[in-house]
Amino acid sequence: MPGDRHPHDQLMINDREFLQGAAFLRLINYGEQIAIAHPSWIHSSIYLIETNTSKSAVLFKLSTKPKSAWSFTLSSQEESALDILYKNYPDFTVFIGLICHKDGICCIAQQRLWSILDKDAGISGQHLSVSRQPHGSYHVSGPGRQQMEQTVPQSDWPRVVFASRENSYE
């Protein structure tokens, strides 16, 4: 049948698995003892990361565009998932992990991201753009090309998710 997938196709690694796997490998190899949970009932791309000193939730977004600038659009499902996270995990710092193909992960605390999004309009459908010059940091802009005040160092992932709650909004 046309809609059936060949069993071999189910064994192949897709882009999402490949690129999120790279993000997790960096997280695991960082050197902190961590526990990772996947509350798939909230969203398929949300993960909870706990250490002895921090509790973080990361919503991964993926761009398969090979080079800068990378585009991301927030969905209504992601907006709902973030609301559920806040209600069910109030002591977790929430991050958006923008996976910029093979370039790296631009990880931003959600509170910092609010500086360029129109929260009153809801985040669903709002567009983010991430760019990076060679050897530079990530530049993030939102709707209307509103620039985030500070750049995001390429080396922030995964260090930023291990920062204490007070330091994660820098």
Order of alpha helices (4+ residues) and beta strands (2+ residues): alpha-alpha-beta-beta-beta-beta-alpha-beta-beta-alpha-beta-beta-alpha
